[in-house]
Amino acid sequence: MRLLLSILIIGLVIAGCQKKYASDESILHGTWVKGANFGDTLWFITRNGQHIMRQAMSFNPGIPVYVEREYTYEDGRLSVRFNAQFIQDYTPITSFTWTNIGSEFNIQGIELYPFMSSTGTVFTFHKIN
């Protein structure tokens, strides 16, 4: 009985521990979507040693306009270089929060799409690959 109880307690402790995820940019690598419309997708890729976030900025499938920006991810914080030609610093995305580490996050729309007028719009992206 003691052995069974010990095994049960150890099993519960192991099951209750959260998985450790990468704390670097690779945790974001892949395709993330917030809906089924054009412009609802973010791609996080690595190219030539740089971490790139790619997104559609036009929201019009007839006139696709994509923007690629460098990003960093450290200690659970996402930062993006919005205009590498003029500004060399990364801008922290302060609204970035995980709802499910490694598979779903929330982000305020205006931090991704500076042309938005709503500061209260929050998008939930989930990873599809």
N, C-alpha and C positions, 0 to 999 in steps of 0.2 A: 504494500500500500504506500509506504514511504517513497519507494522508487517511482511508482506511478505518479505520485504527487510532485516529486522533484522534476520528473520529465515534463509534466504539464506546466509547471511554473517556468521552467527554462524555455519551453516552447512559446509561452505567452510573452515572455520578455523578448525573445528573438523576433517574434511576429510584430510586436509593438514598436520596435526600433525602426526609424525612418531609414530609407536607403540613402546612401551617400552618392550624390551626383557630382559630376565635374563642375568645378568652380571657374572654369575658363570658357572661352568663346564657343567651344565645341558643343556645349549643352544646347545652344540655339541652332546649330547646323541642321538644315532641312527646310521643308516647306510648311508654312503656317497659314491658316485661313481663319477668317472671321465670318464668312458667309459664302454664298454661291455666285455673287456678282463679280463683274470685272472690277479690279481694284481692291478686292478683299483678301489678297494674298501677299505675304511677305516671304522672301527667300533669304536665308542666311547661309552664305557660302564662303569658301576660302579660295582666293585666287592670287597667285604670285606672292604667297606669304601674307596677304592682307585678308582680314575678316571683313566681308562685304554684306550689307543689308540691301536687298533689292526690292523695290516696290513700285507699283504703278501710281503715277501721280495724276493721270487724266480722268480716270473713272469712266472713260468712254472707249468701248472696245473697238470702235471705228477709227479712233485716233490714239493708239496706244503710246504712252510716253512713260518710260521707266527711268527711275533714278536709282543710282547705286551710291551708297555711302559707306565709309569705313565705320566699324563699330568695335567697341571693347565690352567685355563682360567680366567684372571682377567683384567678388564678394556679394553676389546677388544683385549687382547694379549694372544696368545697361547704359552705355554712353555712345553717342553718335557724333561723327564729324560731319556737320551739315554743309560746310562750304570749305573744302580742303584747299581751294585755290587762295582764299583770303584769310581763313582762320585755321590755324593748326591745332587748336585745342578741341577736345571732345566735349560735347554738351551732355550732361547727365539727363537721362529720361527719368525724372523723379517719380512719375506715376507708375512705372513698371513694377508689377507685383505678380508673383507666381500664385496661381490658384491650385495648381497641381504641378509640382516641380518637374521640369523636363517635358511636360506635355500640354500645359495650358497656362496662359498668362493674361493679365489685364493691362491695358495701357490707355491713357487719356488721348483721345483723337487728335487734339490740337498739337500734341508733342510729336506725332507722326506726320500730320498734315497741317503745316503752319497756316494754310489759307482758310482753315475752318474757323467759323466765328463762335462756335459753341465750346465753352470751357468745361461743360458738364458731361460731354459725351465720352463714354468709356467703352472701348472695344475689348472683346475677349477673343483671343487667338488660340487655336488649338493645332497641334502638330499632326500632319497627315503622313509625313515620311521623314 
